[in-house]
Amino acid sequence: MRRAISIVLLTVVAACAAVAAEKPETVMVRYQAKPGAEEELARVIARHWKTAHDLKLVRETPHVTLRGIQDGKTYFVDIFTWRDAAIPDAAPPAIQAIWAEMNKLVEARGGRPGLEIAEMSVETAPNE
């Protein structure tokens, strides 16, 4: 019985240590949609979030997807937090397949690549 309790305790401690070792990473991804691909890109961005969420790769918040127009062309900004900064470097095949789709739906313009990723930090305004 003591051995079983010890094994359970060691498992719990190891799980807690693994969670504590995670380093979340908030990113802002900018997608410059190819003309005519705007709605498909919007669907793929939404599917990316759902897939990453279902696989428990991301945190619930913050998450926001924005659509903008610049020089008459559509772009999207998606802000979310990976559960751990190492996840994108070892993304599962389902996520990599979505990334391949995204790359087909974007274009470089204005000296910027079609898809840009920037690591961000979440800042909040102090309560006034």
C-alpha beads as a LAMMPS data file, in Angstrom:
LAMMPS data file: protein, C-alpha beads

128 atoms
127 bonds

1 atom types
1 bond types

-500.0 500.0 xlo xhi
-500.0 500.0 ylo yhi
-500.0 500.0 zlo zhi

Masses

1 110.0

Atoms # bond

1 1 1 0.000 0.000 0.000
2 1 1 2.816 2.414 0.883
3 1 1 4.471 1.674 -2.424
4 1 1 1.265 2.521 -4.317
5 1 1 0.882 5.792 -2.406
6 1 1 4.528 6.653 -3.097
7 1 1 4.067 6.028 -6.817
8 1 1 0.956 8.223 -6.900
9 1 1 2.740 11.017 -5.027
10 1 1 5.765 10.843 -7.342
11 1 1 3.473 11.006 -10.367
12 1 1 1.684 14.074 -8.990
13 1 1 4.968 15.792 -8.148
14 1 1 6.349 15.058 -11.634
15 1 1 3.191 16.415 -13.279
16 1 1 3.332 19.584 -11.179
17 1 1 7.008 20.065 -12.033
18 1 1 6.266 19.681 -15.748
19 1 1 3.522 22.323 -15.596
20 1 1 5.758 24.651 -13.582
21 1 1 8.529 24.240 -16.172
22 1 1 6.295 25.512 -18.981
23 1 1 7.121 28.974 -20.257
24 1 1 4.086 30.497 -21.992
25 1 1 4.695 32.563 -25.119
26 1 1 2.264 35.194 -26.367
27 1 1 2.509 35.876 -30.079
28 1 1 1.029 38.286 -32.568
29 1 1 0.709 36.812 -36.033
30 1 1 0.033 39.106 -39.000
31 1 1 -1.315 37.534 -42.185
32 1 1 -1.452 39.552 -45.446
33 1 1 -4.235 37.834 -47.369
34 1 1 -3.900 37.272 -51.090
35 1 1 -6.695 39.052 -52.950
36 1 1 -9.623 36.644 -53.239
37 1 1 -8.338 34.427 -50.392
38 1 1 -9.599 36.579 -47.507
39 1 1 -12.542 34.412 -46.426
40 1 1 -10.651 31.145 -46.790
41 1 1 -7.771 32.564 -44.749
42 1 1 -10.224 33.685 -42.050
43 1 1 -11.576 30.112 -41.877
44 1 1 -8.074 28.625 -41.699
45 1 1 -7.071 31.031 -38.902
46 1 1 -10.190 30.018 -36.949
47 1 1 -9.435 26.322 -37.544
48 1 1 -5.858 26.860 -36.343
49 1 1 -7.142 28.271 -33.062
50 1 1 -9.701 25.456 -32.624
51 1 1 -7.138 22.755 -33.383
52 1 1 -4.488 24.258 -31.104
53 1 1 -7.110 24.699 -28.379
54 1 1 -8.440 21.138 -28.754
55 1 1 -4.875 19.792 -28.549
56 1 1 -4.310 21.920 -25.415
57 1 1 -1.387 23.732 -27.013
58 1 1 -2.630 27.235 -26.180
59 1 1 -3.951 29.098 -23.205
60 1 1 -7.575 30.256 -23.149
61 1 1 -6.664 33.926 -22.987
62 1 1 -5.585 36.194 -24.383
63 1 1 -6.990 35.362 -27.798
64 1 1 -8.257 37.799 -30.371
65 1 1 -8.386 37.762 -34.158
66 1 1 -8.636 41.114 -35.936
67 1 1 -9.254 42.013 -39.590
68 1 1 -7.962 45.222 -41.138
69 1 1 -7.592 46.923 -44.499
70 1 1 -4.392 48.639 -45.582
71 1 1 -3.991 50.137 -49.062
72 1 1 -7.222 48.399 -50.052
73 1 1 -5.952 44.945 -49.106
74 1 1 -7.033 42.734 -46.206
75 1 1 -4.780 41.585 -43.416
76 1 1 -5.466 39.712 -40.183
77 1 1 -3.822 39.870 -36.778
78 1 1 -4.165 36.918 -34.430
79 1 1 -2.976 37.220 -30.829
80 1 1 -2.762 34.166 -28.601
81 1 1 -0.542 32.441 -26.050
82 1 1 1.132 29.104 -26.588
83 1 1 1.021 27.002 -23.429
84 1 1 4.798 26.648 -23.764
85 1 1 7.277 28.491 -25.984
86 1 1 8.700 25.151 -27.182
87 1 1 5.418 24.071 -28.806
88 1 1 5.818 25.884 -32.157
89 1 1 9.268 24.334 -32.644
90 1 1 7.789 20.845 -32.192
91 1 1 4.273 21.439 -33.494
92 1 1 2.171 18.344 -34.149
93 1 1 1.399 17.388 -37.770
94 1 1 -2.167 18.781 -37.581
95 1 1 -0.808 22.257 -36.776
96 1 1 1.967 22.032 -39.368
97 1 1 -0.609 21.164 -42.038
98 1 1 -2.628 24.268 -41.143
99 1 1 0.508 26.399 -41.313
100 1 1 1.144 25.080 -44.835
101 1 1 -2.397 26.123 -45.836
102 1 1 -1.885 29.572 -44.320
103 1 1 1.305 30.123 -46.285
104 1 1 -0.560 29.454 -49.547
105 1 1 -3.169 32.115 -48.693
106 1 1 -0.840 35.025 -47.885
107 1 1 1.432 37.293 -49.913
108 1 1 4.393 39.541 -49.226
109 1 1 3.727 43.230 -49.745
110 1 1 4.992 46.597 -48.605
111 1 1 8.359 45.083 -47.745
112 1 1 6.715 42.689 -45.280
113 1 1 6.447 38.918 -45.570
114 1 1 2.993 37.405 -46.039
115 1 1 3.066 35.956 -42.546
116 1 1 4.877 37.608 -39.636
117 1 1 5.176 36.318 -36.079
118 1 1 6.275 38.495 -33.165
119 1 1 6.642 37.472 -29.550
120 1 1 4.735 39.876 -27.335
121 1 1 4.116 40.473 -23.653
122 1 1 0.688 41.051 -22.208
123 1 1 0.461 44.469 -20.563
124 1 1 -2.524 45.743 -18.666
125 1 1 -3.332 49.298 -17.737
126 1 1 -3.328 49.982 -14.018
127 1 1 -6.751 50.420 -12.455
128 1 1 -7.537 54.089 -12.133

Bonds

1 1 1 2
2 1 2 3
3 1 3 4
4 1 4 5
5 1 5 6
6 1 6 7
7 1 7 8
8 1 8 9
9 1 9 10
10 1 10 11
11 1 11 12
12 1 12 13
13 1 13 14
14 1 14 15
15 1 15 16
16 1 16 17
17 1 17 18
18 1 18 19
19 1 19 20
20 1 20 21
21 1 21 22
22 1 22 23
23 1 23 24
24 1 24 25
25 1 25 26
26 1 26 27
27 1 27 28
28 1 28 29
29 1 29 30
30 1 30 31
31 1 31 32
32 1 32 33
33 1 33 34
34 1 34 35
35 1 35 36
36 1 36 37
37 1 37 38
38 1 38 39
39 1 39 40
40 1 40 41
41 1 41 42
42 1 42 43
43 1 43 44
44 1 44 45
45 1 45 46
46 1 46 47
47 1 47 48
48 1 48 49
49 1 49 50
50 1 50 51
51 1 51 52
52 1 52 53
53 1 53 54
54 1 54 55
55 1 55 56
56 1 56 57
57 1 57 58
58 1 58 59
59 1 59 60
60 1 60 61
61 1 61 62
62 1 62 63
63 1 63 64
64 1 64 65
65 1 65 66
66 1 66 67
67 1 67 68
68 1 68 69
69 1 69 70
70 1 70 71
71 1 71 72
72 1 72 73
73 1 73 74
74 1 74 75
75 1 75 76
76 1 76 77
77 1 77 78
78 1 78 79
79 1 79 80
80 1 80 81
81 1 81 82
82 1 82 83
83 1 83 84
84 1 84 85
85 1 85 86
86 1 86 87
87 1 87 88
88 1 88 89
89 1 89 90
90 1 90 91
91 1 91 92
92 1 92 93
93 1 93 94
94 1 94 95
95 1 95 96
96 1 96 97
97 1 97 98
98 1 98 99
99 1 99 100
100 1 100 101
101 1 101 102
102 1 102 103
103 1 103 104
104 1 104 105
105 1 105 106
106 1 106 107
107 1 107 108
108 1 108 109
109 1 109 110
110 1 110 111
111 1 111 112
112 1 112 113
113 1 113 114
114 1 114 115
115 1 115 116
116 1 116 117
117 1 117 118
118 1 118 119
119 1 119 120
120 1 120 121
121 1 121 122
122 1 122 123
123 1 123 124
124 1 124 125
125 1 125 126
126 1 126 127
127 1 127 128
